[in-house]
């Protein structure tokens, strides 16, 4: 796979994190799903902020962190 993106998703409330690797679409979807599943499992359904950091892609420089 040539256009791989890596992203690390971090819960702002507890600091739990997960790293994803795949296409931009796969990483975006996985980050959104992880944030929803994590808030239900670890924070009893409470909405929590999740930060997504994409430190590297094979096409160009790192993208800035954003909220999901």
BELQUIQUI-V233028 format. One line per field, one symbol per residue. phi: phi as a letter, one per 40 degrees, with the letter a starting at -180 (. if undefined). psi: psi as a letter, one per 30 degrees, with the letter a starting at -180 (. if undefined). Layout:
phi=???
psi=???
This chain:
phi=.cbcbbbbbbcccbgcaabbbicdcdcccccccddcccccccbfgccbcbbbbbcabccacccccacb
psi=keikkkkkkkkfefgklkkkkaleeeeeeeeeeeeeeeeeefghfkklkkkkkjfklffalkllklk.
